[in-house]
Amino acid sequence: MGPRLWTCFGNKGNRCGAEESNDDMTADVTPEEQSRPGPVMVEMFSSQGCTTSPAAELVLSRLGRGDFQLGMPVVVLAFHVDYWDYMGWKDPYGSSQWTVRQKAYVESLELDTLLTPQVVIQGLAHCLGNDDTALVEAINNAPRYPALNFKATFTKPTEDSLQVSLTGSLRSKVDSNGVDIMVALYENGLVTDCPRGENKGRVLSNDFVVRKLEKLSTEKHISGKKTITGTLNFLLWGGFNSNKCGLAVFVQSPSHQIFGSQSFHLPDDI
């Protein structure tokens, strides 16, 4: 295909890089607690319209299942972008909102172009999603921060909405630059027959697919022990099944660096 502002990369490419951490938060926990840092957040930008994304999605699913036996927990999210929809297949989970999020990483990581499948680790390092060796290396080298300490309560005010109430602390001090506390609702076990486009005739499997993303709050000048509370209401999609869904909470700086994350399974009885 002709040159464009985005690229669908093949297997085992060598696009890999990292930016230096620009800390806006510092640990506010005991030395013992600091020795048990929290998860590393892994975001994949993918599309059902990209020929090499399905292989990367399988790597992401294995990562989320714990197949790589890493020495730390991970919080995994898949953002399906919409800029491959013109190729003949409109990704049912694609969104311009996720494309905008990826563009923010292109700017903050000083990259030349959008690309799929791309993985961003802690908002600082990136590599190709189907290069599991580079992915594991980037996770092992990622900075880690104290685990978030939130408790979540889930209710369904109506059949098509989910209310999430969160209470907890960041366990890290926040400076004047501030951070956003983001909450993602994701879905596992998605299977799609693809009759058109670059993956025509394939059955595509997707896990950790972000369906909703909302901001809980923006925080500045707070201690890591301050209690933060908030409630979000998510409009649900047709076929919602709580058994297949999870919730991820993460702290994001203005430059999109991730300073902590936490995940929850949704209760079966919602």
Stockholm file with secondary structure:
# STOCKHOLM 1.0

chainA/1-270         MGPRLWTCFGNKGNRCGAEESNDDMTADVTPEEQSRPGPVMVEMFSSQGCTTSPAAELVLSRLGRGDFQLGMPVVVLAFHVDYWDYMGWKDPYGSSQWTVRQKAYVESLELDTLLTPQVVIQGLAHCLGNDDTALVEAINNAPRYPALNFKATFTKPTEDSLQVSLTGSLRSKVDSNGVDIMVALYENGLVTDCPRGENKGRVLSNDFVVRKLEKLSTEKHISGKKTITGTLNFLLWGGFNSNKCGLAVFVQSPSHQIFGSQSFHLPDDI
#=GR chainA/1-270 SS CCCCSEEECCTTCCCEEECCCCCSEEECSCHHHHTSBCCEEEEEEECTTSTTHHHHHHHHHHHHHTTTCCSSCEEEEEEECSTTGGGSCCCTTCCHHHHHHHHHHHHHTTCSSEEESEEEETTTEEEETTCHHHHHHHHHHSCCCBCCEEEEEEECSSTTEEEEEEEEECSEEECTTCEEEEEEEEECCEEEEECSSTTTTEEEEECSEEEEEEEEEEECSBCTTCCEEEEEEEECCTTCCGGGEEEEEEEECTTCCEEEEEEEECCTTC
#=GC SS_cons         CCCCSEEECCTTCCCEEECCCCCSEEECSCHHHHTSBCCEEEEEEECTTSTTHHHHHHHHHHHHHTTTCCSSCEEEEEEECSTTGGGSCCCTTCCHHHHHHHHHHHHHTTCSSEEESEEEETTTEEEETTCHHHHHHHHHHSCCCBCCEEEEEEECSSTTEEEEEEEEECSEEECTTCEEEEEEEEECCEEEEECSSTTTTEEEEECSEEEEEEEEEEECSBCTTCCEEEEEEEECCTTCCGGGEEEEEEEECTTCCEEEEEEEECCTTC
//
